[in-house]
Structures are given as C-alpha cells and as structure tokens.
Amino acid sequence: MEILSLLQKYDLDLFTRVFQQGERRMVIPMARAVSRSGDGYLHVLVPILLLALQLPGIGAFASLLALSLFIERTLYWCLKNSLKRRRPQEAVPGLRSLVVASDQFSFPSGHSSGAFLLATCLAVVYGGPVTAMYLWATGVAVSRIILGVHFPGDTLAGAVMGTSITVFSASQLGLL
C-alpha cells in the first residue's frame, strides 16, 4: 500500500502544477475548447466526413471504431463505477474545477480514452499525420487536468486504455 500512497502523492503534485496553468487567462478558454472536442462528437463526425470524401478504408475504419468503442465504453463504465476515485474537486480541499464533469468519478478519464482511441483508429487505418492526431489527443487529456476534473494518472490511464483497446481490436479484425 505504500507504493499506492506514493503514486497518489506524485499524482496530486503533478495535478497541482498543471491545474495552476489554468490561472492564466488565455489557457482556460483554450482548455475548454480542446476538452469539448473530446466530448465524443468526433466519433460520429469523422466517419461521416470520411464517407463524404469517399476515402478507401471507410469500412475498416468504421468496424474498428465501432468494436473499439464498444469495448472501451464497457470497460470505462465498469472501472469508473467500481473504483470510484473521487474527482480532484472532491479530493483536494478548497479546489474548484473550472467545468462540471459529466459523471461522478475520476478514474479513468473517458475523454482521454476516447481521444486516444480515435487517434489510434485513424493511425491504424490511414496512417498519415499521426503526430497531429496524438497531439490533439494529448491536448484533450491535458485540458481535463487544467480544468480540474482529472488527476494526471486518470488521463494517463485513459490514454493507455484507448490506445490498447484499439490495437487489440485492430488485431482481432486483421488490420494489424
């Protein structure tokens, strides 16, 4: 249990440093916008855009996205509701988050998981500007910390979960 206490301490220390960045006026609106881009709308809009552009591989992409999201949302819900990690605003005395979270618990970050899942789906099927996709996903994860709704460990777990599930799904579908 001592190692868990140490991890919790490092997570809180890193959270405090990143959250303080939200005190800068320009950072908050940008963090809100980037966070909103991870709300899940892109999981619907991207396939529609790919279909409208008549890009090859849309079937593989849609299958990978659907399977990955099914597994990820199921695991996310089970983990969130069984581990029940309190959000920073409830765990850190005197802290007020800058947005209202969509659910009660903190671990893992669903925004981070979903963003990394989408970035990995695009990378697996289309390749291309992989760095840009992962920079966006990282921005979503960091924005959740800046806004005070997640600890860094929550977003890291979400990133690993979204990426891993997509790689697993891609291997099951024969895409890797």
Number of C-alpha atoms within 10 A of each C-alpha: 6 7 8 9 10 11 13 14 12 14 15 18 14 15 20 19 12 20 24 13 15 21 12 9 9 10 14 17 13 14 22 17 12 20 25 15 17 25 16 14 10 15 18 11 11 15 17 14 13 16 15 9 10 10 12 12 13 18 14 17 22 20 16 29 22 14 17 25 22 13 15 23 15 11 15 22 13 12 16 19 15 11 12 14 18 17 20 21 16 14 11 12 8 8 13 14 20 17 12 12 15 9 10 14 21 23 26 28 27 28 24 32 31 29 30 30 30 28 24 26 25 19 17 19 19 15 13 11 10 14 12 11 19 19 13 18 27 19 19 28 31 24 29 30 29 28 26 25 27 29 29 26 21 23 26 19 17 26 25 16 23 30 24 18 22 26 20 17 22 23 12 12 13 10 14 11
